[in-house]
Amino acid sequence: MSGHWNDSQPIYWQLKERTVAMILDGTLSEGEALPSVRTVASEFHLNPITVSKSYQALVDDGLVEKRRGLGMFVCKGARKSLVTSERNKFLNEEWPAMLSRIEQLGLDIEDLLKTAETEESDS
């Protein structure tokens, strides 16, 4: 996890989103413990309250559970739930905006796909 923060969003939200990304990409597996609040606060020079707020948001979303005396753990089914919700968010919010931008710029979707395929084969 990088220690660079964007000024346009609260840090606790950015930390939450980074944790969500780690669950999505498998860096954090279901049942795995999250780093302690103190560890994250120390490593990224954050106030522990900020880290706690971020972790609480993950609990509120049902992605993480508190185990008294043990810490925070990724819930079973968290990744599947995230994939479903992130796909819906992409299809309902991000994709329409992206299509609009493509049309504004006069780009052809098929040309974009061909460009992406070319870039994939080059790497």
C-alpha positions as CSV (number, residue, x, y, z in Angstrom):
1,M,0.0,0.0,0.0
2,S,1.4,3.4,-1.0
3,G,1.6,6.2,1.5
4,H,0.6,8.9,-1.1
5,W,-2.7,10.6,-0.4
6,N,-5.0,12.6,-2.6
7,D,-6.3,15.9,-1.3
8,S,-9.6,15.6,-3.0
9,Q,-10.9,12.8,-0.7
10,P,-10.7,12.1,3.1
11,I,-7.7,9.9,3.9
12,Y,-9.9,7.4,5.8
13,W,-11.9,6.9,2.6
14,Q,-8.8,6.4,0.5
15,L,-7.4,3.9,3.0
16,K,-10.8,2.0,2.8
17,E,-10.6,2.0,-1.0
18,R,-7.1,0.7,-1.0
19,T,-8.1,-2.1,1.4
20,V,-11.0,-2.9,-0.9
21,A,-8.6,-3.1,-3.9
22,M,-6.4,-5.4,-1.9
23,I,-9.4,-7.7,-1.3
24,L,-10.4,-7.6,-5.0
25,D,-6.9,-8.4,-6.3
26,G,-6.3,-11.1,-3.7
27,T,-3.6,-9.4,-1.7
28,L,-5.9,-9.8,1.3
29,S,-7.7,-13.2,1.3
30,E,-10.9,-14.1,3.0
31,G,-10.3,-15.0,6.7
32,E,-7.0,-13.1,6.6
33,A,-6.2,-10.5,9.3
34,L,-5.9,-6.9,8.4
35,P,-2.8,-5.1,9.7
36,S,-3.4,-3.6,13.2
37,V,-4.6,0.0,13.5
38,R,-1.3,0.9,15.2
39,T,0.8,-0.7,12.5
40,V,-1.0,1.1,9.6
41,A,-1.0,4.4,11.5
42,S,2.7,4.1,12.2
43,E,3.7,2.9,8.7
44,F,1.7,5.7,6.9
45,H,2.1,8.4,9.5
46,L,-1.7,8.6,10.1
47,N,-3.7,9.3,13.2
48,P,-5.0,5.9,14.6
49,I,-8.5,7.4,14.6
50,T,-8.3,7.8,10.9
51,V,-7.3,4.2,10.5
52,S,-10.1,3.1,12.9
53,K,-12.6,5.1,10.9
54,S,-11.5,3.4,7.7
55,Y,-11.7,-0.1,9.3
56,Q,-15.1,0.7,10.7
57,A,-16.4,1.7,7.3
58,L,-15.2,-1.8,6.1
59,V,-17.1,-3.4,9.0
60,D,-20.2,-1.3,8.1
61,D,-20.0,-2.6,4.5
62,G,-19.8,-6.2,5.8
63,L,-16.4,-6.8,4.3
64,V,-14.5,-7.0,7.5
65,E,-15.4,-8.4,10.9
66,K,-14.0,-7.6,14.4
67,R,-12.9,-10.5,16.5
68,R,-12.6,-9.4,20.0
69,G,-9.0,-9.5,21.2
70,L,-7.8,-10.7,17.8
71,G,-8.3,-7.9,15.4
72,M,-10.0,-7.3,12.1
73,F,-10.5,-10.1,9.5
74,V,-11.7,-10.2,5.9
75,C,-15.2,-11.7,5.9
76,K,-16.0,-14.9,4.0
77,G,-17.6,-13.9,0.7
78,A,-16.2,-10.4,0.8
79,R,-14.4,-10.7,-2.5
80,K,-17.5,-12.1,-4.3
81,S,-19.6,-9.3,-2.8
82,L,-17.1,-6.7,-3.9
83,V,-16.8,-8.0,-7.4
84,T,-20.6,-7.9,-7.8
85,S,-20.9,-4.4,-6.4
86,E,-17.9,-3.0,-8.3
87,R,-19.2,-4.5,-11.6
88,N,-22.6,-2.9,-11.0
89,K,-20.9,0.4,-10.2
90,F,-18.8,0.2,-13.3
91,L,-21.7,-0.7,-15.6
92,N,-24.1,1.8,-14.1
93,E,-21.8,4.8,-13.4
94,E,-18.4,4.6,-14.9
95,W,-19.1,2.9,-18.3
96,P,-21.9,5.4,-19.3
97,A,-19.6,8.3,-18.5
98,M,-16.8,6.6,-20.4
99,L,-19.1,6.1,-23.4
100,S,-20.1,9.7,-23.3
101,R,-16.5,10.8,-23.3
102,I,-15.7,8.4,-26.2
103,E,-18.5,10.0,-28.2
104,Q,-17.4,13.5,-27.3
105,L,-13.9,12.8,-28.7
106,G,-15.3,11.1,-31.8
107,L,-13.5,7.9,-31.0
108,D,-14.5,4.5,-32.5
109,I,-15.0,1.8,-29.9
110,E,-13.7,-0.9,-32.3
111,D,-10.5,1.1,-32.9
112,L,-10.0,1.4,-29.1
113,L,-10.4,-2.3,-28.7
114,K,-7.9,-3.0,-31.4
115,T,-5.5,-0.6,-29.8
116,A,-5.9,-2.4,-26.5
117,E,-5.4,-5.8,-28.1
118,T,-2.2,-4.5,-29.8
119,E,-0.9,-3.1,-26.5
120,E,-1.6,-6.4,-24.7
121,S,0.3,-8.4,-27.3
122,D,3.2,-6.0,-27.2
123,S,3.7,-6.5,-23.4
